[in-house]
């Protein structure tokens, strides 16, 4: 892995979900990023790690992943449940569009979720489904803390960001409700309630 000098403190490389996990649900993944467009096909020899260069159209400024789901993958119900909070603590991913058979009846639909950092403290999350838009705002606080120096895998990392985000009502007041715990991606709701 390589990092810019300024990025070393934002490294998350010890969190290894792994891209190849997409092959648990997909046989083929089409990837387009910048000038590169290629396919990974698990049905071919070494197909999960050997790119097949393809002339797919690229979306300027975006990286796209198109998955051809395997026959045994039924994700339609799970895809409908994806919430914009998925994007709350991710640094680079700010928009996701899901198209296909979504929901219990498997009807074709499009769901788009977006994150807009309105300023350094306020984050707006938006979900657009079948033309209906819902928006939720969060007050985000970041605290920089020293990391444990004895961790061998993070020997060049001396600081970590601890980020908290608190939901706001439409008027900007705190919204008191149970919240999920995240480690970049949502883990689960532990029933923590923060009162102001």
Phi, psi and omega in degrees: 000148176233146181225150169287155182305320182287340184272350186300329180278352179252011183292139177235022189292347177281348175270102191245080174288318176090127180297325184298350177297341177297336181283000171286336182237345184235146173271325185227138177234124176260127184238135178225122180209117182061233181272357184262129174223124183205170181234143170243127186234108184293345180282348180259156179299126184057023185292341180280346181235353181252112181289143172252111185291130183227152179272047180290148177289136179261146175265117184305132177078004183234156168247128182240146175234117175252122183257133169261104186294145176287159184301332183274354184272116174244092184257000191304317181292319181293322180296323179295332183275356180295129183251155179300337179298344174305327183270355190302318186249006178275139185279319188257325181282118183235358180206140178218132177241130179242123179234141176141195179287110186235135177102174186296328179273353178070026178289147178289129182210169176232130175237131177235133174238143184220151172240133177233115177279094184301320172205195184290338184253333186252132177239129176255131177246136185232141175233126179242119179225120180051043176083352179265130182247133172234141183232140176227137180251149180227142171266122186249134180236133178241134177236128178267129182229154177286145179265165179291120186288344183275359181280107186299319182291345181238036186296333179269358181261118182252343182223152175226151175267129170254118185243129175243143178227130183244127181292147180241152174281178179298335180270358179092004177278158178298139176256116184267115177196166177296142182234154178275158175259139183237146166233072190074312177245158183295136175263294177186171176271125178256004177080017177292132176236127179253126178249139181268000000 
